[in-house]
């Protein structure tokens, strides 16, 4: 068989593989969005997460059993470059949200208030805006609720899929993760948070030496 006759076959195989990968990724995103915008979320992180689920619905992991957060970087909704890893040395509050999500809208004022209260203590808030096909919707959300901390823009939810099994990965919208000063996942909530619960997630990690 000549090289010319083999070329279309290679192209077809590559196209089929790419199509299969895209379908698989799309299915994973769809599975995440099935539980999206809920007030209760779902439990578990896949694999051996070593987490402890509190009565308040917040999962925590002992310091020596934590997993590092994946690479979370890209453009913000304000079209600036941001890498969450640049905040190592700080406690990071990572909030997954969508402008279309009612529980996200309910918790947004709580996040901005706590952000303003704790930023001088080395706490950095970062949003992860997902499944918003129009960035203007995300910008309008931030304007409406006076959100001043940055949010990565992730319309395809691909950044959510970077969290592997065996970690406290976000599985609902909204979800909130607390990263310790080493960039490891210390706590997770899969529901909208009151100011009290948000502070309860942050305080123990902030107190760590």
N, C-alpha and C positions, 0 to 999 in steps of 0.2 A: 504494500500500500504506500502511495507517495505521501510526502510531507503535506502537500496541498490538500489531499483527500482526508488526511487526519485532522487538519486544523479545525474544520467545523465541529468535529466530535469533541475536541477539547473545549471549544467555546460553549457547546451545549452542556457539557458536564459542569463547567465553571458556573454557567448561568443557573443550572439546576441546583448546585450547591448553595449559591448565593440566595436563590429564591427560598430554599429550605431554611437557611439561617434567618432570613428576614421574617419568615412565617413563624419560626420558633420564638424569635424576639417579640413579635407582635402578640403571640399568644401569652407570653410572660407578662407583657404590659397589660393585656386585657384581664389576666388573672388578678393583677394588682388592683385594677380599677373596678373589679367586681366588688371589692371591699372598700372602695373609695368613698370618701365623704360620709363616713359613718361616725356615730358618737361612741361606738363601743370597740371597733377594731376587731382583730383576731389575735389569738395567742400563738406563741411558738415562733422560733426563728429558723427552723430547719437544722437538722444535725444536732450535735452536742453543744448547745449554747452556754451551758453552765450558769444560766441565769436563775434568779430567784424572783418569782412574781409576788409582789406585795398585795395586800388587801385593797390598796388604792388603785390597782391596775397598772402600776409602774414596775417594770422589770429592771433589776439591777444585777451587775456582775462584780465579783470580787476583783480587786486591783490586779492580782497576779494571774487572772484567768481571762482577761479581756483581749479582744481582737482589734487590730488596727482598722480604722475606717479606710475604705478604698479611696483611690484618687477621685476627688470631687473638684473638678476645675472646668472653667469655660467662661462664657460670656454671662454677665449679669443682665437683668432686665433693663438696666441703664446702659447696656452695650459697653461695659468695661470688663476687663479680664480679672478673674478671681480664682484663687486656689485655696481651698480650706486648709490645706497643709501649711500655708503661710502663717496660720494662727497657732502653731505649736507653741507651747508655753502658756497658753491661755485655755480656760475652760470654754468649749464651744457648744452653743445650743443650736442644733440643726433642726429646723422646722420645715416639714414637707407640706406644701399647701397648693391650692388652686383657687383662682378667683371665683370659680363657679360653685365652690364648696361652702355650704351654709355653716357647718361647724368651724371651718377655717375663719370665716368672717366673725363668728362669735368669739373666738379666742384671740384674734389679732390685737385688740386693745390691751389684753393681758400681757402679751409678748412685748409690745412696745413699752409698756410701763416698767416691766421687770428689766428690760434691756437698758433703759435710762437709769434705773436704780443701781445696776450692778456693773456697768461698763467700766467704771473707775476701779473696780476690784479685780479686773482681769478676766471678765466674762465677755465673750464675743458671740453675738447672735448672727446666724446666717440662715436665710431662707432658701428653700429649694422649690421653685415654682414648676409644677408639672402639669402636663396635659392641657395647657393653655395654648391653643393654636395661634392666637393673636396676642403679641406681647403688649399691645395697648391695654388689653383687659387686665393684665397683671399690674401695669403701671397705674391704672385707674384704681385698682384695689389698694395699692400702697398709698396713693394720694388720699383716698377716702378715709383710711384708718391711720394716717400719719406715720406710716412705717418708715423709719430712717436707717435701719440696718440693711445690708445688701442681700439680694437674692439671686442665686444662679437661675438662669432660664433654661428649663429642660422640657420643652414641649413634647418630646417623644418618650419621656420618662426613662431614657437610657441610663442616666446617672443612678436612678433607683436600682436598676438591675445590676449595678456593679457590686452591691452588697452580696457577699456569698453566703452559702449555707454554713451553719456553725457560728453565725454572728447574730447580734440583735439587729436584724435588718428591718427597714421600714416596710410595712405590709398593708398599709391603709393610708388614706388621705382624710384628715391630717395624721401625721406621725411626727413625733419629736424624739430626737436622740441627744444625749449629752456625751460629748467627747472630753476625756480628761486631758491634762496638760501634755500628755505624750501622744495625743491624737488617737487614743483607743476608746472604743464604745463602752461607756460606763452604765448607761441607763437608757430606757426606751419607754415611750408611751404610744399607744395606738388609738388614742382618742383625743378629742379636744380637751384643752387644759384650762382650768381656772387659774387665777393668779396664785392661789395657795398651793395647788398641786405643782405648778411650774417651779415655784420656789423650793418646794420639797424635793424635786428632782435635782436641782442645781446645788443646793446647800452642802450635801455630804461630799460631792466631788470638789467643790470649791474649797472645802476644809482640808482636803488631802495635802500632805506635804510631799 
